[in-house]
Amino acid sequence: MAGIRVTLNRRLRCKLQTLKRMKAKAIAAKVEMNRMREETTQMVAAMEEIKLEIDPLKASVHHHCDDMLLITGAVDNLSEIIFQL
């Protein structure tokens, strides 16, 4: 009977050690997941800042394109007037 009890205790200790290792791995995975979540949050914030910088540049480019179209139209009109002279 004592031999069976020793064997059972040994098995239980082994299972307990396995559970402790699994718990440690789960905690490490949770810490890593939280770190990655924080990095993702920082990346999203950086992308938002970049977007705020890009939007005025886009508007400026569109404005300059509109100006170029007006200038091109004026040059075409002048060319036609000169050609008619």
C-alpha positions in Angstrom: 0.0 0.0 0.0 2.8 2.4 0.8 4.4 1.7 -2.6 1.2 2.7 -4.4 1.0 5.9 -2.3 4.6 6.8 -3.2 4.0 6.1 -6.9 0.8 8.3 -6.8 2.6 11.1 -5.0 5.4 11.0 -7.6 2.8 11.1 -10.4 1.0 14.0 -8.8 4.2 15.9 -8.2 5.2 15.4 -11.8 1.7 16.6 -13.0 2.0 19.6 -10.6 5.4 20.5 -12.1 3.9 20.2 -15.6 1.0 22.5 -14.6 3.5 25.0 -13.1 5.5 25.1 -16.4 2.3 25.5 -18.4 1.2 28.4 -16.1 4.6 30.1 -16.5 4.4 29.8 -20.3 0.8 31.2 -20.3 2.0 34.1 -18.2 4.9 34.8 -20.6 2.6 34.6 -23.6 0.2 37.0 -21.9 3.0 39.5 -21.2 4.2 39.2 -24.9 0.6 39.7 -26.1 0.3 42.9 -24.0 3.6 44.1 -25.3 2.5 43.5 -28.9 -0.8 45.3 -28.2 1.1 48.3 -26.8 3.3 48.4 -29.9 0.3 48.2 -32.2 -1.3 51.1 -30.3 1.8 53.1 -30.8 2.0 52.3 -34.5 -1.6 53.3 -35.0 -0.9 56.6 -33.2 2.1 57.2 -35.4 0.1 56.4 -38.5 -2.5 58.9 -37.4 0.1 61.6 -37.0 1.5 60.9 -40.4 -2.0 61.1 -41.9 -2.4 64.5 -40.3 0.8 65.6 -41.9 -0.1 64.2 -45.3 -3.6 65.6 -45.6 -2.5 69.2 -45.9 0.2 68.2 -48.4 -2.4 66.4 -50.5 -4.6 69.5 -50.5 -1.6 71.6 -51.5 -0.8 69.3 -54.4 -4.4 69.4 -55.6 -4.4 73.2 -55.4 -1.2 73.3 -57.4 -2.6 70.9 -60.0 -5.7 73.1 -60.3 -3.4 76.1 -60.8 -1.4 74.2 -63.5 -4.6 73.3 -65.3 -5.6 77.0 -65.3 -2.2 78.0 -66.6 -2.3 75.4 -69.3 -5.8 76.5 -70.3 -4.6 80.2 -70.5 -1.5 79.2 -72.5 -3.7 77.2 -74.9 -6.0 80.3 -75.3 -3.0 82.6 -75.9 -1.6 80.1 -78.5 -5.0 80.1 -80.3 -5.2 83.9 -80.3 -1.6 84.2 -81.6 -2.3 81.6 -84.2 -5.4 83.6 -85.4 -3.3 86.8 -85.7 
